[in-house]
Structure formats: C-alpha cells, structure tokens
Amino acid sequence: MGLRLCGVFALFLTLGVADATAGPSFHCSLKPISGTAWIPSMVSLTFADDFSHAEVSETAFGIPVSARVVQHSGTSYALSWTMPGLAVSGEAGRPRPAFRAILNTSNLKMSIQSVWKDLEGKLPRGSGRCQLDRGLPLLAQNEG
C-alpha cells in the first residue's frame, strides 16, 4: 500500500470515528462516598450527537470504552460500561470493573456506582461535578 493510499485510509478511519462520537463531551471529577472498592476519580464522556451511545475514558488508564446510554429523564442519562481487565485489584481472576452512572446535564452532576460488591456487601458509590467541553472538535478547528 503506497504512502498516499495509507494517508487516505487513515483520514477515512479518523472521520468515521469522529462521526461515531461527535456529540457533547463532559469531564467529571468524582469522589467515593461509600464502599471500599475502587471508584475512578476522573472520567471523560463523549456522547453521540443523539445521545444514543457514549465513549467513556477513565483518566488514570486512558482507555476509551463504549458505554450503553439510556435517557433517564429530560436532562439526565443513565450510562453503564465495563473497563477492560485492568490492574485495579490485586486479586487474580476478579471480574472486570463495571460501572453505572447517572449524568444530569442541567446541573452537571454525576453519581456513579461500582457494580460488584466489596467486602461489606455494599455497592461502592461516588459522586461529583462535571464540566461541559465547549471546545470545537479538532476537524472544525482545522477548517478555519
């Protein structure tokens, strides 16, 4: 494959990924409020234009994963996702970390819950505030 063809192929892939999650982005700072299992301190969410799905990235590992999105109310969305097998626990064979969260887009707050149970049997929870990324997408910035 020639260099020119590789460049066209890379541009095609970039545009395809940009369209898949080209909607609003939020960056959320979270703190644990119960349980002893790991709750991420920062997550970034990039929604599709129609809020039908999202991509979640936990900033400690920076690995984006797909999230299931369901509209919870007029201004809030329920998300659920599973992180890949990451070293968040020293126990071999433990299931992959899974989370569910509610993002309220009107007051920019998020509540998050780890889906597995910790030693006391409580579902670990966290909450925090989010910021809407008002920056232009990279493709729009480069067009000017």
C-alpha positions in Angstrom: 0.0 0.0 0.0 1.5 3.3 -1.0 2.1 6.2 1.3 -0.7 8.3 -0.3 -3.2 5.4 0.0 -2.2 4.9 3.6 -2.9 8.6 4.3 -6.4 8.4 2.6 -7.2 5.3 4.6 -6.1 7.0 7.9 -8.2 10.0 7.1 -11.2 7.8 6.4 -10.8 6.0 9.7 -10.4 9.3 11.6 -13.6 10.7 10.0 -15.5 7.5 10.7 -14.5 7.6 14.4 -15.3 11.3 14.7 -18.8 10.8 13.4 -19.4 7.9 15.8 -19.0 10.1 18.9 -19.2 13.7 17.6 -21.6 15.0 20.3 -21.0 16.8 23.5 -18.2 15.9 25.9 -18.1 16.1 29.7 -15.2 15.8 32.1 -16.2 14.7 35.6 -14.3 14.8 38.9 -15.6 12.1 41.3 -15.1 11.2 44.9 -16.1 7.9 46.6 -18.9 8.2 49.2 -19.4 4.6 50.3 -17.8 1.2 50.0 -14.2 0.2 49.7 -13.9 -0.8 46.1 -12.3 1.5 43.5 -14.2 4.5 42.2 -12.5 6.4 39.4 -11.5 10.0 40.3 -11.9 11.4 36.8 -14.0 10.2 33.8 -14.5 11.8 30.4 -17.6 11.1 28.4 -18.1 11.8 24.7 -21.7 11.3 23.5 -23.0 10.7 20.0 -25.0 13.7 18.7 -28.3 12.0 19.5 -27.1 10.7 23.0 -27.7 7.1 21.8 -24.3 5.9 23.0 -21.1 7.3 24.5 -17.4 6.6 24.9 -16.1 6.7 28.4 -12.4 7.1 29.4 -11.2 6.8 32.9 -8.2 9.2 33.1 -5.9 7.0 35.2 -5.8 4.4 32.5 -6.9 6.5 29.5 -8.5 3.5 27.7 -11.8 4.6 26.0 -14.6 2.1 26.2 -18.2 2.1 24.8 -21.0 2.8 27.2 -24.7 1.9 27.0 -26.8 5.1 27.3 -30.5 5.3 28.3 -32.3 8.6 28.8 -33.3 8.7 32.4 -35.3 12.0 32.4 -35.5 15.1 30.3 -32.0 16.2 31.3 -30.3 13.0 32.7 -28.8 9.9 31.2 -28.0 6.5 32.7 -24.7 5.0 31.5 -23.2 1.6 32.0 -19.8 0.4 31.0 -17.2 -2.2 31.7 -13.5 -1.4 31.8 -11.1 -3.9 30.3 -9.2 -6.2 32.6 -7.1 -3.6 34.4 -5.0 -3.9 37.5 -7.3 -2.2 39.9 -7.3 -5.1 42.2 -4.6 -7.4 43.4 -6.9 -10.4 43.2 -6.3 -12.6 40.2 -9.4 -13.7 38.4 -11.6 -10.9 39.7 -14.2 -9.7 37.2 -13.5 -6.7 35.1 -14.5 -3.4 36.8 -18.1 -2.4 35.8 -19.8 0.8 36.5 -23.2 2.5 36.1 -23.7 6.2 36.4 -26.3 9.0 36.1 -25.3 12.2 34.4 -27.5 15.2 34.9 -26.8 17.6 32.1 -28.7 20.5 33.6 -26.8 20.8 36.9 -23.7 19.0 35.6 -23.6 16.4 38.4 -22.8 12.7 38.2 -23.4 9.8 40.6 -21.5 6.6 39.9 -21.7 3.1 41.3 -19.4 0.1 41.1 -21.5 -2.9 40.1 -19.6 -5.5 42.1 -19.9 -5.8 45.9 -17.0 -5.1 48.2 -16.2 -7.0 51.4 -19.0 -5.4 53.5 -21.6 -6.2 50.8 -22.2 -2.5 50.0 -22.2 -1.3 46.4 -19.4 1.3 46.3 -20.7 4.7 45.2 -19.3 8.0 44.3 -20.5 11.4 43.1 -19.1 14.6 41.6 -19.3 17.5 39.3 -18.8 17.7 35.5 -17.7 20.3 33.0 -19.1 20.5 29.5 -16.3 20.7 27.0 -17.2 23.7 24.9 -14.2 23.4 22.6 -14.7 22.8 18.9 -14.0 19.3 17.5 -10.5 19.1 16.0 -11.8 18.8 12.5 -13.8 22.1 12.9 -10.7 23.9 14.4 -8.5 22.8 11.4 -11.1 24.0 8.8 -10.6 27.7 9.8 
